[in-house]
């Protein structure tokens, strides 16, 4: 099967030096073509933040998100726009 999505040590923080909240810390997983994925967790555990990162609505602070074999670490705004357009069209 083809790997369509891979999260490699993804981290996301909010705040500043004096007050940092770890929204996502060191998340690793991959999704193969045709697989279904469920995300479960307690309130405030980072589920929505994770989905926003995977959906291209929010950016991660470290690690790497790989989409269809292409690392997103150097994506520009237009690349994220094209990605969101692609996944938006796929859900129609």
Secondary structure as UniProt FT lines:
FT   STRAND          3..16
FT   TURN            17..18
FT   STRAND          19..32
FT   TURN            33..34
FT   TURN            43..44
FT   HELIX           47..54
FT   TURN            55..56
FT   STRAND          62..67
FT   TURN            68..69
FT   STRAND          70..71
FT   TURN            73..74
FT   HELIX           77..90
//
